[in-house]
Structure formats: C-alpha cells, structure tokens
Amino acid sequence: MDATYRGGCAIARVPCIGILALALASCANTPPARPARPTTEGDTSYRATAKNDLRHYQLALGQVATGAVPRDHPAPIYPPSLLEQRLPPQEVEALLIVDEAGKVTEVRMAGEAKANADTRLFYAAVRAAAMQWAFTPLHVTQWAADADGNTHETGSEERPFSMDYVFRFAWKDGKPVTDASAPPHVTR
C-alpha cells in the first residue's frame, strides 16, 4: 500500500481487487437469512387530529402561548385477547383533557357506550395509554411595551386544554400495529 498526500492529509491507496476479494469472502461466510415468522405481538401509535369545529384559546393583543406538546406519550397496547383474530383496522377517536400541569385527567371517546365487546377492548387500551401521557403545560404570557417601546412580561399562567387524537390499530407484515399522526390542535 502506498500513500499520497493531498491538502496535508495522507490518502492510502488499496488495490480494488483486494477490497473486492475481502467483501466477497465475508459474504461467503454469512449464513442465509431465514424468513421472519409472523408473530402475535401488538404495536400501537396515535395521531393528533384537526376538527373543523375546534374552539381555540382567544389570545389578547400581546399574549403568547407556548407548550401543549406531548412530552411522555406511550402508545396503546394492541389488546392481547384480540391478537389471534387479526381484525381489520380499527380507529378510536379520543379527546384528551389536560390540566394546567400538563397531566391528562380525562379521556373522552364518542360511541364508547354503544361499542361491541371487541371495540371496547380497543377503547380500554387507548384510555390506559392516554392516562399516562404528560404534556408540557400550556403557558400563556402577557407582554406589554413601555413608553420607550421596550417590551416586558406583565404576567403569565398555565391553562388547561384538550386535544383530539385518532388511535389506529391494524396489521402490517404479520404484526399488529397502531399509529396516530397529524398536527395537534389545542381546544379550550
């Protein structure tokens, strides 16, 4: 192997045939991969949804809102008793009610009372996961300007809020999966 200097750095030259032989030798010793056997493990996720009838906090002139972002958000677990049934995709819409500290205090799901036994298991999985969620608190700050045009904070507070999510349970590549994704919308 010889070295060439370019821009103050040494660049080693290795014959291409040597590298190719080394790569082929490592492939020859690799056992063939077995096809993955389908499992009966569940996986879930969620997405925030936007609804046309959302009521947003009305901020006054000089107010700025920050936060209301999920910090801890475990996905729901696919109901174990339903794994062998390989059901068609199920979606559960849930409204998460969040207090001033950013803790989910309530989960509301439309149609829960009328749902069949299997669907109620999905609702229970969503509720169990969502009640563990924590958000950065919704922080509203009031700013004002003095006579010289300098801005300063005049007050701030944390406020409760709610967010809509859709939790989707489905099967992909022989495995149950759940998902949820969309821009979150904060409601009063």
C-alpha positions as CSV (number, residue, x, y, z in Angstrom):
1,M,0.0,0.0,0.0
2,D,1.4,3.4,-0.9
3,A,0.2,6.8,0.4
4,T,-0.5,10.1,-1.5
5,Y,-0.6,13.5,0.3
6,R,-3.3,15.9,-0.7
7,G,-4.1,19.0,1.2
8,G,-1.9,17.9,4.1
9,C,-3.7,14.6,4.5
10,A,-2.4,11.1,3.7
11,I,-4.7,9.1,1.5
12,A,-4.0,5.4,1.4
13,R,-4.3,3.5,-1.9
14,V,-5.5,-0.1,-1.6
15,P,-5.9,-2.1,-4.7
16,C,-9.5,-2.5,-5.7
17,I,-9.1,-6.2,-6.2
18,G,-8.1,-6.7,-2.6
19,I,-11.1,-4.9,-1.3
20,L,-13.4,-6.8,-3.7
21,A,-11.9,-10.1,-2.6
22,L,-12.4,-9.2,1.1
23,A,-16.0,-8.2,0.5
24,L,-16.8,-11.4,-1.3
25,A,-15.1,-13.6,1.4
26,S,-17.2,-12.0,4.1
27,C,-20.4,-12.7,2.0
28,A,-19.5,-16.4,1.6
29,N,-19.3,-16.9,5.4
30,T,-22.7,-15.3,6.1
31,P,-25.5,-17.8,6.6
32,P,-28.6,-17.2,4.6
33,A,-31.3,-15.3,6.5
34,R,-34.4,-17.2,7.4
35,P,-37.8,-15.6,6.6
36,A,-39.2,-14.0,9.7
37,R,-42.0,-16.0,11.2
38,P,-45.1,-13.9,11.8
39,T,-45.6,-13.0,15.5
40,T,-48.6,-12.2,17.5
41,E,-47.2,-9.1,19.2
42,G,-49.1,-5.9,19.1
43,D,-47.8,-2.4,18.5
44,T,-49.7,0.9,18.6
45,S,-49.4,4.6,17.9
46,Y,-51.6,7.7,17.5
47,R,-52.1,10.9,15.6
48,A,-53.5,14.3,16.6
49,T,-56.4,15.4,14.5
50,A,-57.9,18.7,13.4
51,K,-61.6,19.1,13.5
52,N,-63.5,21.9,11.8
53,D,-65.4,22.8,15.0
54,L,-62.4,23.3,17.3
55,R,-62.6,26.2,19.7
56,H,-59.2,27.7,20.3
57,Y,-58.0,29.9,23.1
58,Q,-58.6,33.5,22.1
59,L,-55.4,35.3,22.9
60,A,-55.5,39.0,23.6
61,L,-53.1,41.5,22.0
62,G,-49.7,40.9,23.5
63,Q,-50.4,37.4,24.6
64,V,-48.2,34.5,23.5
65,A,-49.0,30.8,24.1
66,T,-46.3,28.0,24.3
67,G,-46.3,24.4,25.3
68,A,-49.2,21.9,25.0
69,V,-46.8,19.4,23.4
70,P,-46.7,15.7,24.3
71,R,-43.7,15.0,26.5
72,D,-44.4,11.4,27.6
73,H,-46.8,9.6,25.2
74,P,-46.7,5.8,25.4
75,A,-48.6,4.1,22.6
76,P,-51.5,1.9,23.5
77,I,-51.0,-1.9,23.5
78,Y,-52.9,-3.9,21.0
79,P,-55.4,-5.9,23.1
80,P,-53.7,-9.3,23.6
81,S,-57.0,-11.2,23.6
82,L,-57.7,-10.0,20.0
83,L,-54.2,-10.8,18.5
84,E,-55.2,-14.2,17.1
85,Q,-58.3,-12.7,15.4
86,R,-56.3,-10.4,13.1
87,L,-59.2,-7.9,12.9
88,P,-59.5,-5.3,10.2
89,P,-58.1,-1.8,11.1
90,Q,-59.8,-0.1,14.0
91,E,-59.7,3.6,14.7
92,V,-60.6,5.2,18.0
93,E,-61.1,8.9,18.3
94,A,-60.3,10.3,21.7
95,L,-60.4,13.7,23.2
96,L,-57.6,14.1,25.8
97,I,-58.5,16.6,28.6
98,V,-55.2,18.1,30.0
99,D,-54.9,20.1,33.3
100,E,-52.7,23.1,34.0
101,A,-49.8,20.9,35.0
102,G,-49.9,19.0,31.6
103,K,-51.3,15.8,33.0
104,V,-54.2,14.0,31.2
105,T,-57.1,14.0,33.6
106,E,-59.8,12.5,31.3
107,V,-60.2,10.7,28.0
108,R,-63.5,11.0,26.1
109,M,-64.4,8.7,23.3
110,A,-67.6,9.1,21.3
111,G,-69.7,5.9,20.9
112,E,-67.9,4.1,23.7
113,A,-71.2,3.1,25.4
114,K,-72.6,1.6,22.2
115,A,-69.4,-0.2,21.2
116,N,-69.3,-4.0,20.9
117,A,-67.1,-6.1,23.2
118,D,-64.0,-6.2,20.9
119,T,-64.2,-2.4,20.2
120,R,-64.4,-1.8,23.9
121,L,-61.0,-3.5,24.3
122,F,-59.5,-1.0,21.9
123,Y,-61.1,1.8,23.8
124,A,-59.7,0.5,27.1
125,A,-56.2,0.2,25.5
126,V,-56.4,3.9,24.4
127,R,-57.7,5.1,27.8
128,A,-54.9,3.1,29.6
129,A,-52.2,4.6,27.5
130,A,-53.6,8.2,27.2
131,M,-54.0,8.5,31.0
132,Q,-50.2,8.0,31.2
133,W,-49.5,10.9,28.9
134,A,-47.9,14.1,30.0
135,F,-47.7,17.4,28.1
136,T,-45.6,20.5,28.5
137,P,-48.1,22.8,30.2
138,L,-49.9,25.4,28.0
139,H,-48.2,28.6,29.1
140,V,-49.8,31.9,28.2
141,T,-47.6,35.0,28.7
142,Q,-48.8,38.6,28.5
143,W,-46.4,41.2,27.1
144,A,-46.6,44.9,27.0
145,A,-44.4,47.8,25.8
146,D,-43.4,50.8,27.8
147,A,-43.3,54.4,26.6
148,D,-39.8,53.8,25.1
149,G,-41.1,50.8,23.1
150,N,-39.3,48.2,25.2
151,T,-41.3,45.1,25.8
152,H,-41.6,43.3,29.1
153,E,-43.6,40.5,30.6
154,T,-46.6,41.6,32.6
155,G,-48.0,38.2,33.6
156,S,-48.2,34.6,32.8
157,E,-50.2,31.5,33.6
158,E,-50.7,27.8,32.8
159,R,-54.1,26.9,31.4
160,P,-55.9,23.6,30.8
161,F,-56.6,22.4,27.3
162,S,-57.8,19.5,25.3
163,M,-56.6,17.8,22.1
164,D,-58.2,15.3,19.7
165,Y,-56.3,12.2,18.7
166,V,-57.1,9.2,16.5
167,F,-55.5,5.9,17.6
168,R,-55.3,3.3,14.8
169,F,-54.9,-0.4,15.4
170,A,-54.1,-2.5,12.3
171,W,-52.0,-5.4,11.0
172,K,-48.9,-4.9,8.8
173,D,-46.4,-7.6,7.7
174,G,-48.0,-10.1,10.0
175,K,-47.8,-7.9,13.1
176,P,-50.4,-5.7,14.8
177,V,-49.5,-2.0,14.7
178,T,-51.2,1.2,15.8
179,D,-50.5,4.7,14.7
180,A,-51.5,8.3,15.1
181,S,-50.2,11.4,13.4
182,A,-51.4,14.8,12.4
183,P,-50.8,18.3,13.6
184,P,-52.2,18.8,17.1
185,H,-54.9,21.3,17.7
186,V,-55.5,22.8,21.2
187,T,-59.0,23.4,22.3
188,R,-60.5,25.1,25.3
